[in-house]
Amino acid sequence: MIDPSRLAARRVELGLTRAALAARVGVSPRMISFYEEGRHTPTPSRLEQLAAALGCDLEGLTGIPRGQETLVDLRYAAGLTLERAAELLRASPIGREMAVSAPKISALESGQPVRGRRWQEPEATGRLLAPFAKAYGVPVRMVMDAWMRTRPHEPAPALANKRRHEPSKAAMATWESLNERQQVYLGEIMRDDRMTETEMWMRRVQRLPVPRAAEWRRLPLAFKAAPSAVGYTRLQERLRQKGVHDPGAGQTVHALERRGLLVITEDSVEHPAIGEVGRVLVQLSRRGRAAAQAGLDEPGEPDPATHLLSEWLWGVVARVAAAEPAGLEDDQLAGRSLFFIGVGYRSKAGGRPSRGLVDSVPVMAPEGTHVAEYRWRLTRLGRRHVIEYLDIYRELYPNVDTTEIGTPAA
């Protein structure tokens, strides 16, 4: 929506009279007066004409910072009326199924209940995001973010992960470069990982505590004690059945680690027979998992849904979330990540606005006389994003430390 004061200020800045601006836009001077007084709101197409006539982008007239767009902002930026937006959405199967209309889009944009079948189902509204994105000419993630800003107190639309894809040629080449013994080890570690994943799923079903994925994906390979005293781990038993568990086991796993396929760590546990004993743990890297899937003829992992962050960006958001409520010191967050998640940023000239998940906010001095410093905090959308997807991110990116993240206040 237009900010009347910004419209008037920009016109005065350029030295234009209302009549001169009206002539450029093709309306009457009286209508320009109505716009500047807030008595009328220009249509999306008229707003674009005003921005062009004043030599600025839509943000200059709406006052909406990059990364803070709502659903109505996206529609206005696309130059669509409610009726035209509804027409475009009804061209999709889900749009027809949900009988999208101008009044329903208006209710959606104003945060009011939308009457009609399936509008309260996250799975159904999730299917609407792609048609919205196509109609507005923006990525699906922008529609999802705008939806969550517009309707912060209801379940977010549910977007499924992308379909699993066939193993890449690079992953198959990595597998084929291993000798037979290394392939057996990598394959059995993959199978043990799969078995552990199933066990964690069963624990969730039974509502039992489940450790973080970063913990349970580290698979016990061996105890640092004689097998006669402590026995064999499950993974050792698998390797014994394959006839490859022998004194060369250490050399094999370290060779896989050097190839970037495994991560080897150590810890200690209490053993009932001999007390505290050290353990060697192995964890598949992403490259190792892909190679094992290729070699075992399994489909690759599904790509994360389009609205989720990359591991790099999630790591940055997690750092800010862990620092709540005080926030992260201003100089502790810089670099390219801000162009993707910081309010007011854009990745490049003409590029998409950032997602607006974090913002630099002022912290006043104790007396309230001046700004003492700035700190990075989660925006309202950022908090909602963390609340909605924290468990999913922990599964996707187990190496990102989220132990210090509590439950951010919405």
C-alpha positions as CSV (number, residue, x, y, z in Angstrom):
1,M,0.0,0.0,0.0
2,I,1.2,3.5,-0.7
3,D,2.6,5.8,2.0
4,P,1.0,9.2,1.3
5,S,3.8,11.2,3.0
6,R,6.4,9.5,0.9
7,L,4.6,10.3,-2.3
8,A,4.3,14.0,-1.4
9,A,8.0,14.1,-0.2
10,R,9.3,12.6,-3.4
11,R,7.2,14.9,-5.6
12,V,8.5,18.0,-3.7
13,E,12.1,16.6,-3.8
14,L,11.9,16.6,-7.6
15,G,10.3,20.1,-7.7
16,L,7.1,18.9,-9.3
17,T,3.7,20.4,-8.8
18,R,0.7,18.2,-8.4
19,A,-0.4,19.2,-11.9
20,A,2.9,18.3,-13.4
21,L,2.9,14.8,-11.7
22,A,-0.7,14.3,-12.8
23,A,0.2,15.0,-16.4
24,R,3.0,12.4,-16.2
25,V,0.8,9.8,-14.8
26,G,-2.4,10.6,-16.7
27,V,-4.7,11.5,-13.9
28,S,-6.2,14.7,-12.6
29,P,-4.3,17.0,-10.1
30,R,-7.3,16.4,-7.8
31,M,-6.5,12.6,-7.8
32,I,-2.9,13.3,-6.9
33,S,-4.2,15.4,-3.9
34,F,-6.4,12.5,-2.9
35,Y,-3.4,10.1,-3.0
36,E,-1.2,12.4,-1.0
37,E,-3.9,13.0,1.6
38,G,-4.6,9.2,2.0
39,R,-8.2,9.6,0.8
40,H,-7.7,7.2,-2.2
41,T,-5.3,4.4,-2.8
42,P,-3.8,4.0,-6.3
43,T,-4.4,0.7,-8.1
44,P,-1.3,-1.5,-8.6
45,S,-0.9,-0.4,-12.2
46,R,-1.3,3.3,-11.2
47,L,1.2,2.8,-8.4
48,E,3.8,1.6,-10.9
49,Q,3.1,4.6,-13.1
50,L,3.6,6.9,-10.1
51,A,6.9,5.2,-9.3
52,A,8.1,5.5,-12.9
53,A,7.1,9.2,-13.0
54,L,9.0,9.9,-9.8
55,G,12.0,7.9,-10.8
56,C,11.9,5.5,-7.8
57,D,11.0,1.9,-7.1
58,L,7.8,0.8,-5.4
59,E,9.6,0.6,-2.0
60,G,10.2,4.3,-2.2
61,L,6.5,5.0,-2.2
62,T,5.2,2.2,0.0
63,G,7.8,2.5,2.8
64,I,8.0,-1.3,3.1
65,P,11.7,-2.3,3.7
66,R,13.1,-5.1,1.6
67,G,12.4,-8.3,3.4
68,Q,9.2,-7.1,5.1
69,E,6.7,-7.6,2.3
70,T,3.2,-8.9,3.0
71,L,0.8,-10.6,0.6
72,V,-0.7,-7.3,-0.5
73,D,2.7,-5.9,-1.1
74,L,3.5,-8.7,-3.5
75,R,0.3,-8.3,-5.4
76,Y,0.8,-4.5,-5.7
77,A,4.4,-5.0,-6.8
78,A,3.1,-7.4,-9.5
79,G,0.6,-4.7,-10.7
80,L,-2.4,-6.9,-10.2
81,T,-5.9,-6.1,-9.0
82,L,-7.7,-8.5,-6.7
83,E,-9.9,-9.7,-9.6
84,R,-6.9,-10.3,-11.9
85,A,-5.0,-12.2,-9.2
86,A,-8.0,-14.4,-8.5
87,E,-8.4,-15.1,-12.3
88,L,-4.7,-16.2,-12.5
89,L,-5.0,-18.4,-9.4
90,R,-8.1,-20.1,-10.7
91,A,-6.1,-21.2,-13.8
92,S,-4.4,-23.7,-11.5
93,P,-6.1,-27.0,-10.3
94,I,-5.8,-26.1,-6.6
95,G,-7.1,-22.6,-7.3
96,R,-10.2,-24.0,-8.9
97,E,-10.5,-26.6,-6.1
98,M,-10.4,-23.9,-3.5
99,A,-12.7,-21.6,-5.5
100,V,-10.2,-18.6,-5.2
101,S,-12.0,-15.3,-5.6
102,A,-11.3,-11.6,-5.1
103,P,-13.1,-11.5,-1.7
104,K,-11.1,-14.5,-0.5
105,I,-7.8,-13.0,-1.5
106,S,-8.8,-9.7,0.2
107,A,-9.6,-11.6,3.4
108,L,-6.3,-13.5,3.1
109,E,-4.4,-10.2,2.7
110,S,-6.1,-8.6,5.7
111,G,-5.5,-11.5,8.0
112,Q,-9.2,-12.2,8.3
113,P,-10.7,-15.8,8.2
114,V,-11.1,-17.1,4.6
115,R,-14.4,-18.8,4.2
116,G,-14.5,-21.9,2.1
117,R,-13.5,-25.5,1.8
118,R,-9.9,-26.5,2.8
119,W,-8.7,-23.0,3.5
120,Q,-7.8,-24.0,7.0
121,E,-5.7,-27.0,5.9
122,P,-1.9,-26.3,5.7
123,E,-1.5,-29.0,3.0
124,A,-4.0,-27.3,0.8
125,T,-2.7,-23.8,1.3
126,G,0.8,-25.1,0.7
127,R,-0.3,-26.1,-2.8
128,L,-1.5,-22.6,-3.4
129,L,1.9,-21.1,-2.9
130,A,3.3,-22.1,-6.3
131,P,0.3,-20.6,-8.2
132,F,0.7,-17.4,-6.2
133,A,4.4,-17.3,-7.0
134,K,3.7,-17.7,-10.7
135,A,1.0,-15.0,-10.7
136,Y,3.2,-12.5,-8.8
137,G,6.4,-13.4,-10.6
138,V,8.4,-14.1,-7.4
139,P,10.0,-17.2,-5.9
140,V,7.8,-19.5,-3.7
141,R,9.8,-18.6,-0.6
142,M,8.8,-15.0,-1.0
143,V,5.1,-16.0,-1.0
144,M,5.6,-18.3,2.0
145,D,7.4,-15.5,4.0
146,A,4.8,-12.9,3.0
147,W,2.0,-15.3,4.0
148,M,3.6,-15.9,7.4
149,R,4.0,-12.2,8.0
150,T,0.4,-11.5,7.0
151,R,-1.1,-14.4,9.0
152,P,1.3,-14.9,12.0
153,H,-1.2,-16.6,14.3
154,E,-2.2,-19.6,12.2
155,P,-0.4,-22.7,10.9
156,A,2.0,-22.0,8.1
157,P,1.2,-23.6,4.7
158,A,2.9,-27.0,4.4
159,L,5.4,-27.4,1.6
160,A,6.7,-30.9,0.9
161,N,10.3,-31.7,0.1
162,K,11.2,-32.0,-3.5
163,R,11.2,-35.5,-4.9
164,R,14.2,-37.8,-4.3
165,H,16.6,-37.7,-7.3
166,E,18.8,-40.3,-8.9
167,P,22.4,-40.4,-7.7
168,S,24.7,-38.0,-9.5
169,K,27.5,-39.1,-11.8
170,A,30.0,-37.6,-9.4
171,A,28.6,-39.7,-6.5
172,M,28.8,-42.9,-8.7
173,A,32.4,-42.0,-9.8
174,T,33.4,-41.6,-6.1
175,W,31.9,-45.0,-5.3
176,E,33.7,-46.7,-8.2
177,S,37.0,-45.1,-7.2
178,L,36.9,-47.1,-3.9
179,N,38.4,-50.6,-3.6
180,E,36.1,-53.5,-2.8
181,R,36.9,-53.4,1.0
182,Q,36.2,-49.6,1.2
183,Q,32.9,-50.1,-0.6
184,V,31.8,-52.8,1.9
185,Y,32.7,-50.5,4.9
186,L,30.9,-47.5,3.4
187,G,27.9,-49.6,2.5
188,E,27.6,-51.2,6.0
189,I,28.0,-47.8,7.7
190,M,25.2,-46.5,5.5
191,R,22.9,-49.5,6.4
192,D,23.7,-49.0,10.1
193,D,22.8,-45.3,9.7
194,R,19.5,-46.3,8.1
195,M,18.7,-48.7,10.9
196,T,19.5,-46.1,13.5
197,E,17.3,-43.6,11.7
198,T,14.4,-46.1,11.9
199,E,15.0,-46.6,15.6
200,M,14.8,-42.8,16.1
201,W,11.5,-42.7,14.2
202,M,10.0,-45.4,16.3
203,R,11.1,-43.5,19.5
204,R,9.2,-40.5,18.2
205,V,6.1,-42.5,17.5
206,Q,6.3,-43.9,21.1
207,R,6.8,-40.3,22.4
208,L,10.2,-41.2,23.8
209,P,13.1,-38.7,24.1
210,V,15.2,-38.5,20.9
211,P,18.7,-37.1,20.9
212,R,19.7,-34.5,18.2
213,A,20.6,-36.0,14.8
214,A,24.1,-34.7,15.3
215,E,24.5,-37.1,18.1
216,W,22.7,-40.3,16.9
217,R,24.2,-40.1,13.4
218,R,27.7,-40.7,15.0
219,L,27.7,-44.5,14.9
220,P,29.7,-46.5,17.4
221,L,32.4,-48.4,15.4
222,A,34.6,-49.9,18.1
223,F,35.4,-49.9,21.8
224,K,39.0,-49.1,22.9
225,A,39.2,-52.4,24.8
226,A,39.6,-56.1,24.1
227,P,36.5,-57.6,22.5
228,S,36.7,-60.4,25.0
229,A,35.8,-57.9,27.7
230,V,33.4,-55.5,26.0
231,G,32.1,-57.4,23.0
232,Y,31.5,-56.0,19.5
233,T,29.5,-53.0,18.4
234,R,26.6,-53.6,16.0
235,L,28.6,-52.1,13.2
236,Q,31.5,-54.5,13.9
237,E,29.1,-57.4,13.8
238,R,27.9,-56.3,10.4
239,L,31.5,-56.1,9.2
240,R,32.4,-59.5,10.7
241,Q,29.5,-61.1,8.8
242,K,31.0,-59.6,5.6
243,G,34.4,-61.1,6.5
244,V,36.2,-57.7,6.5
245,H,36.5,-57.0,10.2
246,D,40.3,-57.5,11.0
247,P,43.3,-55.5,12.1
248,G,43.0,-53.4,8.9
249,A,39.7,-51.8,10.0
250,G,41.4,-48.7,11.2
251,Q,43.3,-48.1,8.0
252,T,40.1,-48.5,6.0
253,V,38.0,-46.0,7.9
254,H,40.9,-43.5,8.0
255,A,41.2,-43.9,4.2
256,L,37.5,-43.1,3.8
257,E,38.0,-40.1,6.1
258,R,40.8,-38.8,4.0
259,R,38.5,-39.0,1.0
260,G,36.0,-36.8,2.8
261,L,33.4,-39.6,3.1
262,L,33.5,-40.2,6.8
263,V,34.1,-38.1,10.0
264,I,35.8,-40.0,12.8
265,T,35.4,-38.9,16.4
266,E,35.9,-40.4,19.9
267,D,34.1,-40.3,23.2
268,S,33.8,-42.5,26.3
269,V,30.9,-44.4,27.8
270,E,30.2,-46.4,30.9
271,H,30.4,-50.1,30.1
272,P,28.7,-52.5,32.6
273,A,31.7,-54.9,32.5
274,I,34.7,-52.7,32.9
275,G,33.5,-49.2,33.7
276,E,34.4,-46.2,31.6
277,V,35.7,-47.1,28.1
278,G,36.6,-45.1,25.0
279,R,34.8,-45.5,21.7
280,V,35.5,-44.7,18.1
281,L,32.5,-43.2,16.3
282,V,32.0,-42.7,12.5
283,Q,29.6,-40.5,10.7
284,L,28.8,-40.3,7.0
285,S,29.6,-36.9,5.4
286,R,27.2,-35.6,2.7
287,R,29.6,-36.8,0.1
288,G,29.9,-40.2,1.7
289,R,26.2,-40.6,2.0
290,A,25.7,-39.7,-1.7
291,A,28.4,-42.2,-2.8
292,A,26.9,-45.0,-0.6
293,Q,23.5,-44.3,-2.1
294,A,24.9,-44.4,-5.6
295,G,26.8,-47.7,-4.9
296,L,23.8,-49.3,-3.2
297,D,21.5,-48.2,-6.0
298,E,19.3,-46.1,-3.7
299,P,17.7,-42.8,-4.7
300,G,19.4,-39.7,-3.4
301,E,18.1,-37.7,-0.4
302,P,15.2,-35.3,-1.4
303,D,16.3,-31.7,-1.8
304,P,15.0,-29.5,1.0
305,A,11.7,-27.7,0.3
306,T,12.2,-24.4,-1.5
307,H,11.3,-22.2,1.5
308,L,14.0,-23.7,3.7
309,L,17.5,-22.2,4.1
310,S,20.8,-23.6,2.9
311,E,23.1,-25.0,5.6
312,W,25.2,-21.9,5.5
313,L,22.3,-19.5,6.0
314,W,20.7,-21.6,8.6
315,G,23.9,-21.6,10.5
316,V,23.8,-17.8,10.6
317,V,20.2,-17.7,11.7
318,A,20.9,-20.3,14.4
319,R,23.7,-18.0,15.8
320,V,21.3,-15.1,16.0
321,A,18.6,-17.4,17.5
322,A,21.0,-18.7,20.1
323,A,21.8,-15.1,21.2
324,E,18.1,-14.2,21.9
325,P,16.8,-12.3,23.7
326,A,19.8,-10.0,24.1
327,G,20.8,-10.3,20.4
328,L,24.1,-10.8,18.6
329,E,26.7,-8.0,18.8
330,D,26.7,-5.9,15.6
331,D,30.2,-6.7,14.6
332,Q,29.6,-10.5,14.9
333,L,27.5,-10.7,11.8
334,A,28.6,-9.4,8.5
335,G,29.3,-10.6,5.0
336,R,27.2,-11.9,2.2
337,S,24.6,-13.7,4.4
338,L,22.9,-10.4,5.2
339,F,22.0,-9.9,1.5
340,F,19.9,-13.1,1.9
341,I,18.4,-12.8,5.4
342,G,18.9,-9.2,6.6
343,V,16.0,-6.6,6.5
344,G,16.6,-4.0,3.9
345,Y,19.1,-5.9,1.9
346,R,19.0,-7.1,-1.7
347,S,21.5,-9.6,-3.2
348,K,22.2,-7.5,-6.3
349,A,20.7,-4.6,-8.3
350,G,17.3,-5.7,-9.5
351,G,17.6,-8.9,-7.5
352,R,15.1,-10.3,-5.0
353,P,14.8,-8.8,-1.6
354,S,16.3,-10.7,1.3
355,R,14.1,-12.8,3.5
356,G,14.1,-10.4,6.4
357,L,14.8,-13.0,9.1
358,V,17.2,-10.9,11.1
359,D,17.5,-7.2,11.7
360,S,19.9,-4.8,13.3
361,V,18.0,-3.1,16.1
362,P,19.0,-0.2,18.4
363,V,19.7,-0.8,22.1
364,M,19.2,2.4,24.2
365,A,21.5,3.5,26.9
366,P,20.2,2.8,30.5
367,E,19.0,6.4,30.8
368,G,17.3,6.2,27.4
369,T,19.1,9.3,26.2
370,H,20.8,7.8,23.2
371,V,21.4,4.6,21.2
372,A,24.3,2.7,22.9
373,E,24.7,0.0,20.3
374,Y,23.0,-2.0,17.6
375,R,22.4,-5.8,17.9
376,W,21.2,-8.4,15.5
377,R,17.9,-9.9,16.5
378,L,15.4,-12.2,14.9
379,T,12.5,-10.4,13.2
380,R,9.0,-11.6,14.0
381,L,9.1,-13.8,10.8
382,G,12.6,-15.0,11.9
383,R,11.2,-16.2,15.2
384,R,8.3,-17.9,13.5
385,H,10.6,-19.5,11.0
386,V,12.8,-21.0,13.8
387,I,9.7,-22.2,15.7
388,E,8.2,-23.9,12.6
389,Y,11.3,-25.5,11.2
390,L,13.8,-26.1,14.0
391,D,13.3,-29.9,14.1
392,I,13.5,-30.1,10.3
393,Y,16.7,-28.2,10.2
394,R,18.2,-30.4,13.0
395,E,17.5,-33.4,10.8
396,L,18.8,-31.7,7.6
397,Y,21.9,-30.1,9.0
398,P,23.0,-32.0,12.1
399,N,26.4,-30.3,12.1
400,V,24.9,-26.9,12.8
401,D,25.0,-26.3,16.6
402,T,21.5,-25.6,17.9
403,T,22.0,-26.6,21.5
404,E,21.6,-23.0,22.7
405,I,18.4,-22.3,20.9
406,G,15.4,-22.1,23.2
407,T,11.9,-21.5,22.0
408,P,11.8,-18.0,20.6
409,A,8.9,-15.9,21.7
410,A,6.6,-15.5,18.7
